[in-house]
C-alpha cells in the first residue's frame, strides 16, 4: 500500500489516458489500489473498464504495472459513441504517437521491441447490431493503411489493438500488458482463483503489518501468495485444504519464498486452531461446480464461516467469496460490514466482509 500521487516533475510528458480492465463489479476495489499507487482517481469508462481521470505521464506506468487487482492495462487510442466507431475507423488515422511511444517503452522494459505484428480484438456487450468479427476486420484493414509497415499476425502479435463496445460507448485501446499478465505465472490447482480476484479479496480484508493471515480452503495458495505480495509484512501466512493435490501445488507455488508460512491438511469446518488466533481471513469457498461442496453450498458454507469467526481475533476481518446465492446467515461473534457483488467468469458472485468487534 503506497502513498499519495506524487507531484509532477518538469519534463514529464503527458500520454493518452491509461485504462485498467477488471472483473465487472470490482471497479471500486481496483480504483482504490490505483489511487494508492499514486495514479490518481479512476472513473468507470465501461463495465469492467476504468479510465484514470488524471492524465498520466510515462513515469507513472511502472506503478500501474504493479497493480495486483487489474486484469490488464491499456493506453486509450479513441473513445466515443458506438455509432462513431465506424466513422473513426474509416479515416485510416494512425495510432497516437504518445500511445505508440508508451507501448515501445513497456516492451523495452520486457526486453522486447515492436516488429509490426498486429492483432485486433473486439469485445461487444449489448450491441446486437454490431458484429465483433466485422469490427476486427474493418479496423485491421484501416490500421494497415495508416501504418504501411505493419502486418496482421494474430498468433504472434507484439501489438494488440482492443475495442470495447457496449450500448452507450466505444473505446479503442492499445494493450500494454502481456495476455499472461493476469495469471502472474502461478501454478494452477483445480478450480484455482485468478490472482487478480485473490488480490481484491486480500485488499477487502484490510491487511495489517502484524497479520496472522488465514485461508481455510487455500487450494493452490493464490490468496496467501497475494497477501505476501501486497507490500506489507505479516506474522504468518496460514492455509489448509482437504486436497493433498492442491496443497502440493501451493507448496510448489511458495517454494522457499515468503516465509513464515504454514500449509496443513484439514477440514475448514473443523479447524485445528485455537479461538481468536488469527487476525485476517480470506477464502474462496467451493461453488459446487468444479469442486463439490458436501451437502450443498449453503450447508458447507455455514460451518466454514462459524469456524472462521471462532478463530478470528477481536478487531479482525474475514472475507469470503461464494455465489451471489444462496445466502448464509452471519455467524455468531462477527458483524457484516460490506458486500461486493461482481461477475466471475460470467457467474454472479459476492465477496462478503465481516468484522469481529474489538
Residue frames as qw, qx, qy, qz and C-alpha x, y, z in Angstrom:
[[0.000, 0.890, 0.456, 0.000, 0.00, 0.00, 0.00],
 [0.521, 0.099, 0.046, 0.846, 1.64, 3.19, -1.13],
 [0.112, -0.479, -0.304, 0.816, 1.33, 6.91, -0.70],
 [0.367, 0.768, 0.293, -0.436, -0.34, 9.74, -2.47],
 [0.684, 0.634, 0.212, 0.294, 0.09, 10.75, -6.06],
 [0.565, -0.323, 0.063, 0.757, 3.48, 12.37, -6.48],
 [0.165, 0.828, 0.023, -0.535, 3.87, 15.89, -7.81],
 [0.763, 0.611, 0.132, 0.163, 4.62, 16.32, -11.49],
 [0.559, -0.471, 0.255, 0.633, 8.23, 16.88, -12.36],
 [0.286, 0.763, -0.241, -0.527, 9.46, 19.23, -15.02],
 [0.160, 0.438, -0.798, -0.382, 9.88, 17.37, -18.28],
 [0.416, 0.181, 0.872, -0.183, 7.18, 14.77, -17.56],
 [0.218, 0.095, -0.562, -0.792, 5.38, 14.16, -20.85],
 [0.650, 0.143, 0.437, -0.605, 1.60, 13.55, -20.75],
 [0.022, 0.059, -0.922, -0.383, 0.38, 10.46, -22.59],
 [0.546, -0.260, -0.451, -0.657, -3.12, 9.32, -23.59],
 [0.654, -0.434, 0.287, -0.549, -5.35, 8.03, -20.79],
 [0.096, 0.225, -0.964, 0.107, -4.47, 4.77, -19.07],
 [0.773, -0.172, -0.191, -0.580, -7.19, 2.12, -18.80],
 [0.120, -0.271, 0.916, -0.269, -7.45, -0.82, -16.41],
 [0.682, -0.106, -0.520, -0.504, -9.64, -3.87, -17.02],
 [0.180, -0.196, 0.831, -0.489, -11.13, -5.98, -14.24],
 [0.072, -0.370, -0.924, -0.060, -14.00, -8.33, -13.47],
 [0.226, -0.525, -0.290, -0.767, -17.28, -6.33, -13.74],
 [0.643, -0.681, -0.300, -0.181, -18.23, -5.17, -10.26],
 [0.762, -0.361, -0.142, 0.519, -14.69, -4.97, -8.88],
 [0.355, 0.705, 0.069, 0.610, -14.11, -1.45, -10.23],
 [0.350, -0.890, 0.078, -0.282, -14.17, 0.24, -6.77],
 [0.842, -0.445, 0.198, 0.233, -11.52, -2.16, -5.41],
 [0.729, 0.274, 0.208, 0.593, -9.25, -1.68, -8.44],
 [0.121, 0.849, 0.083, 0.508, -9.73, 2.11, -8.40],
 [0.583, -0.805, 0.103, -0.048, -8.72, 2.18, -4.74],
 [0.835, -0.223, 0.242, 0.442, -5.47, 0.34, -5.50],
 [0.542, 0.547, 0.212, 0.602, -4.64, 2.56, -8.48],
 [0.135, -0.921, -0.006, -0.366, -5.08, 5.66, -6.33],
 [0.716, -0.659, 0.199, 0.114, -2.84, 4.20, -3.61],
 [0.804, 0.086, 0.264, 0.527, -0.21, 3.51, -6.27],
 [0.223, -0.537, 0.080, 0.810, -0.13, 7.26, -6.91],
 [0.211, 0.205, 0.686, 0.665, -2.08, 7.24, -10.17],
 [0.265, 0.028, 0.039, -0.963, -4.95, 9.43, -9.01],
 [0.597, 0.226, 0.560, -0.527, -8.69, 8.68, -9.11],
 [0.011, -0.019, 0.851, 0.525, -10.23, 6.45, -11.77],
 [0.583, 0.228, 0.206, -0.752, -13.74, 6.53, -13.25],
 [0.612, 0.186, 0.768, 0.026, -15.72, 3.72, -14.84],
 [0.161, 0.347, -0.497, -0.779, -15.47, 4.01, -18.63],
 [0.707, -0.023, -0.511, -0.488, -17.48, 0.82, -19.19],
 [0.876, -0.387, 0.159, -0.240, -18.47, -2.12, -17.05],
 [0.932, -0.137, 0.173, 0.288, -15.18, -3.78, -16.15],
 [0.604, 0.399, 0.080, 0.686, -13.06, -0.94, -17.59],
 [0.336, -0.826, -0.199, 0.406, -11.60, 2.00, -15.63],
 [0.488, 0.669, 0.037, 0.560, -10.13, 5.21, -17.01],
 [0.505, -0.348, -0.292, 0.734, -7.62, 7.19, -14.94],
 [0.082, 0.926, 0.367, -0.037, -9.02, 10.69, -14.52],
 [0.206, -0.856, 0.267, 0.391, -5.64, 12.46, -14.21],
 [0.722, 0.643, -0.255, -0.008, -3.62, 12.49, -17.46],
 [0.859, -0.405, 0.170, 0.263, -0.71, 10.18, -16.67],
 [0.202, 0.830, -0.495, -0.158, 2.92, 10.58, -17.61],
 [0.770, 0.320, -0.552, -0.009, 5.29, 7.90, -18.80],
 [0.121, 0.393, -0.750, 0.518, 6.94, 7.75, -15.37],
 [0.646, -0.177, 0.360, -0.649, 3.60, 6.56, -13.90],
 [0.806, 0.189, -0.422, -0.369, 3.46, 3.40, -15.96],
 [0.412, 0.214, -0.844, 0.268, 5.76, 1.17, -13.85],
 [0.268, -0.051, 0.626, -0.731, 3.47, 1.89, -10.90],
 [0.737, 0.165, -0.027, -0.655, 0.40, 0.94, -12.92],
 [0.683, 0.269, -0.667, -0.126, 2.09, -2.30, -13.99],
 [0.141, 0.176, -0.840, 0.494, 2.41, -3.12, -10.30],
 [0.614, -0.137, 0.144, -0.764, -1.37, -3.17, -9.79],
 [0.117, -0.105, 0.983, -0.093, -2.31, -6.58, -8.40],
 [0.441, 0.393, 0.667, -0.455, -6.10, -6.26, -8.85],
 [0.481, 0.615, -0.173, -0.600, -6.14, -5.20, -12.54],
 [0.880, 0.190, 0.433, 0.050, -6.53, -7.92, -15.19],
 [0.636, 0.335, 0.310, 0.622, -4.94, -5.86, -17.98],
 [0.126, -0.723, -0.059, 0.677, -3.70, -2.34, -18.67],
 [0.524, 0.566, 0.472, 0.427, -4.19, -0.31, -21.84],
 [0.122, -0.361, 0.024, 0.924, -3.47, 3.13, -23.24],
 [0.449, 0.663, 0.513, -0.309, -6.52, 4.77, -24.79],
 [0.351, 0.054, 0.552, 0.754, -6.50, 5.47, -28.54],
 [0.249, -0.236, -0.351, -0.871, -10.04, 6.72, -29.16],
 [0.044, 0.351, 0.838, -0.415, -13.35, 6.93, -27.27],
 [0.310, 0.030, -0.198, -0.929, -16.85, 7.91, -28.38],
 [0.733, 0.113, 0.329, -0.585, -20.34, 6.60, -29.00],
 [0.663, 0.037, 0.736, 0.135, -20.90, 3.20, -30.64],
 [0.590, 0.739, 0.326, -0.026, -22.18, 4.92, -33.77],
 [0.128, 0.934, -0.301, -0.147, -18.95, 6.87, -34.16],
 [0.669, -0.380, 0.598, 0.227, -16.74, 3.79, -34.25],
 [0.720, 0.425, 0.474, 0.276, -17.29, 3.08, -37.96],
 [0.276, 0.952, 0.024, 0.134, -16.62, 6.72, -38.88],
 [0.365, -0.813, 0.439, 0.111, -13.40, 6.71, -36.86],
 [0.715, -0.150, 0.622, 0.282, -12.06, 3.54, -38.46],
 [0.634, 0.665, 0.358, 0.166, -12.96, 4.81, -41.93],
 [0.070, 0.978, -0.176, -0.085, -10.45, 7.67, -41.61],
 [0.897, 0.206, -0.161, 0.356, -7.47, 5.31, -41.52],
 [0.097, -0.906, 0.279, -0.303, -5.80, 7.59, -38.97],
 [0.573, 0.278, -0.680, 0.365, -2.55, 6.39, -37.40],
 [0.651, -0.579, -0.454, 0.187, -2.50, 5.49, -33.72],
 [0.158, -0.976, 0.080, -0.126, -1.48, 8.43, -31.50],
 [0.523, 0.568, -0.511, 0.379, 2.27, 8.91, -31.21],
 [0.310, -0.551, 0.541, -0.555, 2.04, 9.07, -27.40],
 [0.913, -0.121, 0.226, -0.319, 0.31, 5.69, -27.23],
 [0.884, 0.383, -0.228, 0.139, 2.88, 4.08, -29.52],
 [0.234, 0.647, -0.538, 0.487, 5.78, 5.60, -27.58],
 [0.574, -0.440, 0.485, -0.492, 4.38, 4.26, -24.32],
 [0.982, 0.089, 0.055, -0.159, 3.88, 0.82, -25.85],
 [0.688, 0.528, -0.396, 0.303, 7.51, 0.78, -27.03],
 [0.110, -0.630, 0.551, -0.536, 8.64, 1.82, -23.56],
 [0.805, -0.270, 0.362, -0.384, 6.75, -1.04, -21.91],
 [0.955, 0.278, -0.093, 0.033, 8.09, -3.58, -24.42],
 [0.416, 0.652, -0.486, 0.407, 11.62, -2.30, -23.89],
 [0.426, -0.548, 0.524, -0.493, 11.19, -2.87, -20.16],
 [0.922, -0.051, 0.329, -0.200, 10.47, -6.52, -21.01],
 [0.408, -0.414, 0.687, 0.437, 13.49, -6.77, -23.29],
 [0.513, 0.453, 0.694, 0.224, 11.33, -6.72, -26.43],
 [0.050, 0.393, -0.171, -0.902, 10.77, -4.34, -29.32],
 [0.656, 0.503, 0.371, -0.424, 7.81, -3.99, -31.69],
 [0.309, -0.176, 0.748, 0.561, 8.21, -5.63, -35.09],
 [0.371, 0.190, -0.307, -0.855, 4.93, -4.52, -36.66],
 [0.257, -0.188, -0.932, -0.171, 2.98, -7.72, -35.93],
 [0.339, -0.117, 0.172, -0.918, -0.59, -6.64, -35.13],
 [0.132, -0.355, -0.925, -0.005, -3.69, -8.24, -33.65],
 [0.322, -0.235, -0.020, -0.917, -7.15, -6.63, -33.38],
 [0.194, -0.291, -0.916, 0.197, -9.63, -7.85, -30.77],
 [0.325, -0.333, -0.124, -0.876, -13.18, -6.64, -30.17],
 [0.081, -0.269, -0.874, 0.395, -15.41, -7.17, -27.14],
 [0.295, -0.303, -0.339, -0.840, -19.08, -6.33, -27.74],
 [0.015, -0.298, -0.828, 0.475, -21.70, -6.06, -24.97],
 [0.220, 0.645, 0.557, -0.475, -25.38, -5.28, -25.54],
 [0.257, 0.588, -0.287, -0.711, -24.98, -4.32, -29.21],
 [0.726, 0.209, 0.655, -0.022, -26.83, -6.92, -31.28],
 [0.594, 0.792, 0.123, -0.069, -26.42, -4.82, -34.45],
 [0.116, 0.841, -0.527, -0.027, -22.61, -4.81, -34.21],
 [0.992, 0.049, -0.105, 0.051, -20.67, -7.92, -35.19],
 [0.577, -0.702, 0.325, 0.263, -17.36, -8.49, -33.43],
 [0.722, 0.033, 0.494, 0.484, -15.65, -10.07, -36.45],
 [0.389, 0.790, 0.313, 0.355, -16.73, -7.22, -38.71],
 [0.222, -0.969, 0.111, 0.001, -15.23, -4.63, -36.36],
 [0.678, -0.475, 0.440, 0.348, -11.96, -6.58, -36.12],
 [0.663, 0.314, 0.485, 0.476, -11.66, -6.97, -39.91],
 [0.222, 0.907, 0.223, 0.279, -12.54, -3.34, -40.67],
 [0.334, -0.917, 0.208, 0.066, -10.21, -1.85, -38.07],
 [0.754, -0.262, 0.453, 0.396, -7.41, -4.22, -39.05],
 [0.585, 0.548, 0.380, 0.461, -7.62, -3.06, -42.69],
 [0.043, 0.968, 0.069, 0.235, -7.57, 0.62, -41.72],
 [0.560, -0.752, 0.292, 0.189, -4.61, 0.20, -39.37],
 [0.750, 0.007, 0.448, 0.486, -2.59, -1.44, -42.15],
 [0.380, 0.775, 0.267, 0.428, -3.36, 1.54, -44.39],
 [0.221, -0.962, 0.068, -0.146, -2.34, 4.00, -41.67],
 [0.462, -0.668, 0.573, 0.108, 0.80, 2.01, -40.76],
 [0.758, 0.507, -0.321, -0.255, 2.12, 0.55, -44.05],
 [0.262, 0.511, -0.804, 0.156, 4.98, -1.33, -42.38],
 [0.510, -0.183, 0.684, -0.488, 2.67, -3.39, -40.18],
 [0.476, 0.034, -0.781, -0.403, 1.10, -6.77, -40.86],
 [0.769, -0.333, 0.095, -0.538, -1.68, -8.77, -39.22],
 [0.484, 0.223, -0.831, 0.161, -0.38, -11.68, -37.16],
 [0.658, -0.525, -0.018, -0.539, -3.00, -12.80, -34.59],
 [0.938, -0.177, -0.279, 0.104, -0.89, -15.74, -33.44],
 [0.706, -0.176, -0.159, 0.668, 2.37, -13.89, -32.64],
 [0.100, 0.898, 0.174, 0.392, 1.48, -10.23, -32.19],
 [0.490, -0.102, -0.363, 0.786, 3.73, -7.71, -30.49],
 [0.171, 0.040, 0.144, -0.974, 0.93, -5.11, -30.55],
 [0.040, -0.459, -0.882, -0.095, -2.77, -5.62, -29.90],
 [0.227, -0.130, -0.025, -0.965, -5.47, -3.04, -30.50],
 [0.063, -0.353, -0.912, 0.199, -8.58, -3.81, -28.46],
 [0.277, -0.301, -0.254, -0.876, -12.08, -2.41, -28.99],
 [0.008, -0.296, -0.832, 0.469, -14.61, -2.34, -26.13],
 [0.275, -0.222, -0.376, -0.857, -18.21, -1.66, -27.18],
 [0.066, 0.360, 0.845, -0.389, -21.37, -1.53, -25.08],
 [0.171, 0.731, 0.649, 0.120, -24.79, 0.05, -25.62],
 [0.083, -0.965, -0.176, 0.176, -23.54, 3.54, -24.78],
 [0.080, -0.881, 0.403, 0.233, -19.85, 3.84, -25.67],
 [0.924, 0.303, -0.065, 0.226, -16.93, 2.51, -27.64],
 [0.337, -0.841, 0.394, 0.155, -13.29, 2.60, -26.53],
 [0.854, 0.437, -0.204, 0.192, -10.28, 1.70, -28.67],
 [0.463, -0.807, 0.367, -0.006, -7.07, 0.97, -26.80],
 [0.604, 0.522, -0.591, 0.119, -3.55, -0.39, -27.24],
 [0.889, -0.428, -0.159, 0.012, -2.75, -3.22, -24.85],
 [0.023, 0.818, -0.517, 0.251, 0.25, -2.57, -22.58],
 [0.560, -0.408, 0.686, -0.221, 0.27, -5.84, -20.64],
 [0.183, 0.207, -0.923, -0.268, 1.06, -9.30, -21.90],
 [0.698, -0.232, -0.401, -0.546, -2.01, -11.58, -22.16],
 [0.712, -0.164, -0.641, 0.235, -0.45, -13.69, -19.37],
 [0.044, 0.448, -0.349, 0.822, -0.23, -10.63, -17.06],
 [0.637, -0.420, 0.045, -0.645, -3.38, -11.51, -15.09],
 [0.939, -0.126, -0.318, -0.043, -2.14, -15.05, -14.34],
 [0.306, -0.847, 0.398, -0.175, 1.07, -13.87, -12.63],
 [0.431, 0.499, -0.750, 0.048, 2.87, -17.12, -13.50],
 [0.567, -0.324, 0.614, -0.443, 1.29, -19.21, -10.75],
 [0.088, 0.006, -0.984, -0.152, 0.96, -22.98, -10.97],
 [0.553, -0.165, -0.192, -0.794, -2.68, -23.89, -11.35],
 [0.189, 0.040, 0.924, -0.330, -4.71, -26.04, -8.97],
 [0.052, -0.471, -0.823, -0.315, -8.19, -27.35, -9.72],
 [0.165, -0.851, -0.477, -0.145, -10.75, -24.50, -9.57],
 [0.498, -0.208, -0.167, 0.825, -7.93, -22.03, -8.84],
 [0.045, 0.915, 0.310, -0.253, -8.99, -18.44, -8.24],
 [0.544, 0.669, 0.022, 0.506, -7.46, -15.83, -10.55],
 [0.538, -0.137, -0.316, 0.769, -4.65, -13.86, -8.85],
 [0.019, -0.330, -0.080, -0.941, -6.37, -10.53, -9.54],
 [0.613, -0.540, -0.334, -0.470, -9.56, -11.58, -7.74],
 [0.765, -0.315, -0.423, 0.370, -7.45, -13.08, -4.94],
 [0.351, 0.102, -0.180, 0.913, -5.68, -9.71, -4.60],
 [0.318, -0.476, -0.202, -0.794, -9.08, -7.97, -4.40],
 [0.752, -0.500, -0.417, -0.101, -10.14, -10.29, -1.55],
 [0.643, -0.139, -0.337, 0.674, -6.88, -9.52, 0.27],
 [0.081, 0.281, -0.024, 0.956, -7.49, -5.78, -0.05],
 [0.532, -0.521, -0.326, -0.582, -11.05, -6.17, 1.24],
 [0.763, -0.389, -0.463, 0.227, -9.63, -7.82, 4.37],
 [0.125, -0.944, 0.144, -0.269, -7.82, -4.54, 5.23],
 [0.875, -0.005, -0.318, 0.366, -4.45, -6.24, 5.85],
 [0.316, -0.921, 0.196, -0.113, -2.18, -5.01, 8.64],
 [0.336, 0.695, -0.619, 0.142, 1.54, -5.35, 9.24],
 [0.231, -0.367, 0.833, -0.344, 1.25, -7.86, 12.10],
 [0.811, 0.061, -0.134, -0.567, -1.29, -10.19, 10.46],
 [0.323, -0.108, 0.940, 0.022, -1.61, -13.87, 11.13],
 [0.518, 0.335, -0.235, -0.751, -3.43, -14.37, 7.85],
 [0.470, 0.020, 0.875, -0.110, -5.57, -17.47, 7.22],
 [0.581, 0.213, -0.423, -0.662, -7.10, -19.09, 4.14],
 [0.616, -0.173, 0.692, -0.334, -9.01, -22.14, 5.41],
 [0.822, 0.376, 0.427, 0.009, -9.67, -23.53, 1.87],
 [0.151, -0.751, 0.331, 0.551, -6.42, -22.41, 0.28],
 [0.826, 0.551, 0.119, -0.029, -6.28, -24.63, -2.82],
 [0.776, 0.363, -0.042, 0.514, -3.12, -23.70, -4.73],
 [0.528, -0.456, -0.221, 0.682, -2.37, -20.86, -2.31],
 [0.302, 0.560, 0.303, 0.710, -3.27, -17.93, -4.58],
 [0.305, -0.888, -0.196, -0.284, -4.89, -15.79, -1.87],
 [0.720, -0.607, 0.041, 0.334, -1.99, -16.40, 0.52],
 [0.633, 0.105, 0.249, 0.726, 0.53, -15.51, -2.19],
 [0.102, 0.735, 0.273, 0.613, -1.30, -12.29, -2.97],
 [0.512, -0.854, -0.093, -0.013, -1.19, -11.39, 0.73],
 [0.754, -0.323, 0.152, 0.551, 2.58, -12.00, 0.63],
 [0.485, 0.262, 0.346, 0.759, 2.96, -9.75, -2.41],
 [0.023, -0.894, -0.415, -0.166, 0.82, -6.80, -1.30],
 [0.337, 0.618, -0.202, 0.681, 3.80, -4.98, 0.19],
 [0.488, -0.673, 0.247, -0.498, 3.01, -5.26, 3.92],
 [0.175, 0.307, -0.901, 0.251, 4.85, -7.54, 6.36],
 [0.798, -0.312, -0.232, -0.461, 2.96, -10.22, 8.29],
 [0.500, -0.524, 0.636, -0.267, 3.47, -12.52, 11.26],
 [0.355, -0.083, 0.922, 0.128, 2.47, -15.71, 9.42],
 [0.588, 0.182, -0.390, -0.685, 0.58, -16.99, 6.40],
 [0.364, -0.062, 0.886, -0.280, -1.55, -19.99, 7.33],
 [0.625, 0.224, -0.323, -0.675, -3.52, -22.18, 4.93],
 [0.388, -0.084, 0.909, -0.123, -5.12, -25.57, 4.67],
 [0.618, 0.228, -0.370, -0.655, -7.20, -27.74, 2.38],
 [0.873, -0.065, 0.409, -0.256, -8.78, -31.18, 2.20],
 [0.866, 0.499, -0.029, 0.039, -6.94, -31.93, -1.04],
 [0.687, -0.466, 0.327, 0.451, -3.33, -33.09, -0.83],
 [0.593, 0.420, 0.407, 0.554, -3.02, -32.41, -4.56],
 [0.049, 0.930, 0.167, 0.323, -3.98, -28.76, -4.04],
 [0.538, -0.814, 0.167, 0.144, -1.57, -28.43, -1.10],
 [0.759, -0.080, 0.365, 0.533, 1.25, -29.84, -3.24],
 [0.384, 0.682, 0.297, 0.547, 0.57, -27.12, -5.82],
 [0.258, -0.953, -0.048, -0.152, 0.51, -24.48, -3.07],
 [0.704, -0.567, 0.250, 0.346, 3.85, -25.66, -1.67],
 [0.657, 0.216, 0.380, 0.614, 5.36, -25.55, -5.17],
 [0.153, 0.858, 0.255, 0.420, 3.97, -22.05, -5.72],
 [0.430, -0.898, 0.094, 0.000, 5.53, -20.83, -2.46],
 [0.737, 0.410, -0.358, 0.401, 8.85, -22.67, -2.77],
 [0.586, -0.204, -0.435, 0.652, 11.37, -21.22, -0.30],
 [0.073, 0.369, 0.050, 0.925, 9.88, -17.71, -0.51],
 [0.418, -0.528, -0.191, -0.714, 7.54, -15.63, 1.64],
 [0.567, -0.249, -0.706, 0.343, 8.41, -17.19, 5.00],
 [0.210, -0.072, 0.947, -0.233, 6.91, -17.68, 7.52],
 [0.668, 0.044, -0.259, -0.696, 4.08, -19.77, 6.07],
 [0.318, -0.094, 0.915, -0.231, 2.34, -22.99, 7.11],
 [0.627, 0.103, -0.424, -0.645, 0.19, -25.28, 4.97],
 [0.274, -0.115, 0.899, -0.322, -1.77, -28.16, 6.53],
 [0.348, -0.214, -0.786, -0.464, -4.37, -30.71, 5.50],
 [0.124, 0.209, 0.701, -0.671, -7.65, -30.11, 7.33],
 [0.003, 0.626, 0.728, 0.279, -11.41, -29.69, 7.03],
 [0.059, 0.331, -0.039, 0.941, -12.35, -25.99, 7.07],
 [0.582, -0.551, -0.316, -0.507, -15.46, -26.86, 9.07],
 [0.825, -0.551, -0.085, 0.093, -13.29, -28.14, 11.94],
 [0.396, 0.768, -0.349, 0.364, -10.14, -26.02, 12.12],
 [0.818, -0.299, -0.335, 0.359, -7.38, -27.32, 14.43],
 [0.282, 0.438, -0.157, 0.839, -6.68, -23.76, 15.61],
 [0.212, -0.388, -0.628, 0.640, -7.27, -22.01, 18.94],
 [0.054, 0.874, 0.482, 0.035, -10.01, -19.43, 19.31],
 [0.022, -0.995, 0.023, 0.090, -9.04, -15.84, 18.49],
 [0.724, -0.360, 0.369, 0.458, -5.71, -16.95, 16.98],
 [0.473, 0.265, 0.455, 0.707, -5.76, -15.19, 13.54],
 [0.013, -0.505, -0.171, 0.846, -6.23, -11.55, 12.60],
 [0.456, 0.448, -0.263, -0.723, -7.39, -11.80, 8.97],
 [0.565, 0.141, 0.812, 0.051, -9.20, -14.48, 6.95],
 [0.467, 0.501, -0.261, -0.680, -9.80, -14.52, 3.18],
 [0.431, -0.018, 0.901, 0.039, -11.25, -17.51, 1.38],
 [0.507, 0.210, -0.466, -0.694, -12.77, -18.65, -1.92],
 [0.601, -0.049, 0.710, -0.363, -15.28, -21.30, -0.85],
 [0.205, 0.085, 0.896, 0.384, -16.29, -24.19, -3.18],
 [0.415, 0.169, -0.121, -0.886, -19.09, -23.19, -5.54],
 [0.672, 0.147, 0.673, -0.273, -20.27, -26.77, -6.03],
 [0.678, 0.659, -0.110, -0.305, -19.44, -26.61, -9.77],
 [0.537, 0.573, -0.614, 0.080, -15.82, -27.66, -10.40],
 [0.225, 0.159, -0.856, 0.437, -15.42, -28.96, -6.84],
 [0.479, -0.540, -0.649, -0.240, -18.25, -30.41, -4.74],
 [0.182, -0.409, 0.431, -0.783, -19.48, -28.73, -1.58],
 [0.219, -0.139, -0.955, 0.141, -20.56, -31.54, 0.74],
 [0.006, 0.557, 0.730, -0.395, -24.30, -31.26, 1.37],
 [0.226, 0.843, 0.391, 0.293, -24.62, -28.25, -0.96],
 [0.347, 0.515, -0.147, 0.769, -23.05, -24.80, -0.99],
 [0.393, -0.684, 0.067, -0.610, -25.08, -23.38, 1.92],
 [0.905, -0.413, -0.086, -0.055, -24.61, -26.48, 4.10],
 [0.806, 0.076, -0.143, 0.569, -20.84, -26.35, 3.61],
 [0.218, 0.611, -0.061, 0.759, -20.50, -22.57, 3.85],
 [0.514, -0.751, -0.080, -0.407, -22.27, -22.04, 7.18],
 [0.851, -0.481, -0.016, 0.209, -19.90, -24.17, 9.32],
 [0.664, 0.266, 0.002, 0.699, -16.87, -22.73, 7.48],
 [0.029, -0.721, -0.018, -0.692, -18.00, -19.22, 8.41],
 [0.694, -0.688, -0.061, -0.201, -18.67, -20.23, 12.00],
 [0.877, -0.206, -0.031, 0.433, -15.19, -21.76, 12.36],
 [0.455, 0.447, 0.011, 0.771, -13.51, -18.73, 10.83],
 [0.294, -0.773, -0.047, -0.560, -15.44, -16.46, 13.20],
 [0.838, -0.535, -0.096, 0.057, -14.32, -18.63, 16.13],
 [0.794, -0.112, 0.021, 0.597, -10.61, -18.31, 15.31],
 [0.280, 0.691, 0.118, 0.656, -10.79, -14.60, 14.42],
 [0.376, -0.194, -0.437, 0.794, -9.30, -12.15, 16.90],
 [0.008, 0.847, 0.421, -0.324, -11.26, -9.15, 18.19],
 [0.038, 0.796, -0.199, -0.571, -10.87, -6.33, 15.67],
 [0.319, -0.187, 0.793, 0.485, -10.08, -8.82, 12.88],
 [0.587, 0.435, -0.089, -0.677, -11.74, -9.13, 9.49],
 [0.477, -0.007, 0.855, 0.202, -12.73, -12.05, 7.30],
 [0.456, 0.466, -0.268, -0.709, -13.69, -12.08, 3.62],
 [0.521, 0.068, 0.850, 0.037, -15.48, -14.99, 1.97],
 [0.365, 0.332, -0.448, -0.745, -16.34, -15.47, -1.70],
 [0.327, 0.194, 0.924, 0.028, -19.16, -17.73, -2.85],
 [0.079, 0.437, 0.655, 0.611, -22.03, -17.42, -5.38],
 [0.203, -0.274, 0.042, -0.939, -24.40, -14.47, -5.03],
 [0.786, -0.227, 0.133, -0.559, -26.97, -17.05, -3.95],
 [0.485, -0.690, -0.525, -0.115, -27.59, -18.89, -1.66],
 [0.112, -0.735, 0.303, -0.596, -27.33, -16.52, 1.27],
 [0.684, -0.209, -0.625, 0.314, -25.99, -17.74, 4.60],
 [0.393, -0.892, -0.186, -0.122, -26.64, -16.01, 7.90],
 [0.151, 0.758, -0.461, 0.436, -23.94, -14.01, 9.67],
 [0.719, -0.121, -0.639, 0.245, -22.14, -16.31, 12.11],
 [0.538, -0.813, -0.215, 0.056, -22.11, -15.56, 15.84],
 [0.640, -0.524, 0.055, 0.559, -19.47, -13.14, 17.11],
 [0.326, -0.073, 0.369, 0.867, -18.98, -11.11, 13.90],
 [0.336, 0.710, 0.337, -0.520, -20.89, -8.42, 12.03],
 [0.598, 0.463, 0.471, 0.455, -21.33, -7.98, 8.28],
 [0.180, -0.682, -0.011, 0.709, -19.70, -4.73, 7.14],
 [0.263, 0.578, -0.388, -0.668, -19.57, -4.88, 3.34],
 [0.742, 0.247, 0.620, 0.056, -20.65, -6.90, 0.32],
 [0.124, 0.570, -0.468, -0.664, -19.14, -6.58, -3.17],
 [0.785, 0.359, 0.490, -0.127, -21.13, -8.21, -5.98],
 [0.139, 0.644, -0.532, -0.532, -19.31, -8.93, -9.22],
 [0.917, 0.326, -0.059, -0.222, -19.10, -11.33, -12.14],
 [0.374, -0.545, 0.733, 0.160, -16.51, -14.10, -12.07],
 [0.103, -0.072, 0.888, 0.441, -16.19, -15.77, -15.50],
 [0.357, -0.223, -0.518, -0.744, -19.76, -14.58, -16.14],
 [0.512, -0.433, -0.741, 0.046, -21.13, -16.08, -12.90],
 [0.274, -0.774, 0.036, -0.569, -22.69, -13.74, -10.28],
 [0.685, -0.170, -0.553, 0.443, -20.67, -13.96, -7.07],
 [0.261, -0.893, -0.009, -0.368, -20.29, -11.87, -3.93],
 [0.503, 0.183, -0.570, 0.623, -17.43, -11.15, -1.56],
 [0.521, -0.768, -0.287, -0.237, -18.82, -10.79, 1.97],
 [0.332, 0.426, -0.489, 0.685, -16.76, -8.88, 4.52],
 [0.661, -0.649, -0.365, -0.093, -17.22, -9.49, 8.26],
 [0.170, 0.588, -0.464, 0.641, -15.61, -7.89, 11.30],
 [0.621, -0.434, -0.608, 0.239, -15.23, -9.10, 14.84],
 [0.178, -0.920, -0.030, -0.347, -15.85, -6.14, 17.18],
 [0.314, 0.479, -0.601, 0.557, -12.90, -5.16, 19.39]]
